[in-house]
Structure formats: structure tokens, C-alpha cells
Amino acid sequence: MKYSEFHRKILAAGWKFSHAEGSHYFYTKNGKLSEPVPYHGAKEFPEPLRRKIARAMGI
């Protein structure tokens, strides 16, 4: 899965973009701030890291 696809999946799950710090995006949902989510466009997202972030965000 590419970084851009994962970010679309986060938005579809109801998370709202909060802010960015460098190449890391932060999202909010129900007042909760997400872990930093790296963004590198069309590059492939490493599967172990994607699973860890998805599990923490409940996706």
C-alpha cells in the first residue's frame, strides 16, 4: 500500500487532518490526537509500520 492510499483510508475512517510537522501528518478524532503518520506520497508504506499505526488508530 502506498502512503497516499493509507492517508485516504485514515480520512475515510473518520479521522480529520490536524497538522503536519515535516513529513509527518497528525489526525484527530473525538478529541484524540493520532500518532505521527509519515507521508511520502507514491512510495510504498512499510507493512509492519502501517499495521502498527492502523491498530493504534482503530482502522
C-alpha positions in Angstrom: 0.0 0.0 0.0 1.3 3.5 -0.8 1.5 6.3 1.7 -1.2 8.3 -0.2 -3.6 5.3 -0.2 -3.2 4.9 3.6 -3.9 8.5 4.2 -7.1 8.3 2.2 -8.0 5.3 4.3 -7.5 7.3 7.5 -9.7 10.1 6.3 -12.4 7.6 5.2 -12.3 6.1 8.8 -13.5 9.5 10.2 -10.2 11.0 11.2 -9.6 14.7 10.4 -6.3 16.2 9.4 -4.9 18.3 12.3 -1.5 19.5 11.3 1.9 18.4 9.7 5.4 18.5 11.1 7.8 17.9 8.3 6.8 14.8 6.5 4.6 13.5 9.4 0.9 14.2 9.5 -1.3 14.2 12.6 -5.0 13.5 12.7 -7.8 14.0 15.3 -10.9 12.0 16.1 -13.2 12.7 19.0 -10.6 15.0 20.6 -7.9 12.3 20.4 -4.6 13.1 18.6 -3.1 10.3 16.4 0.4 9.0 16.4 2.6 10.8 13.8 1.8 9.2 10.4 4.7 9.6 7.8 3.8 10.8 4.3 6.0 10.2 1.3 3.4 10.2 -1.5 3.6 7.4 -4.0 6.3 5.4 -2.1 5.3 2.1 -0.6 4.4 2.2 3.1 6.4 -0.5 5.1 3.8 -3.1 6.2 4.9 -3.5 9.8 4.7 0.2 10.5 1.4 0.5 8.6 -0.1 -2.2 10.7 1.1 -0.6 13.9 -0.4 2.7 13.1 -3.6 1.2 11.8 -4.0 -0.8 15.0 -3.4 2.3 17.2 -5.9 4.3 15.2 -8.5 1.5 15.2 -8.6 1.2 11.4 
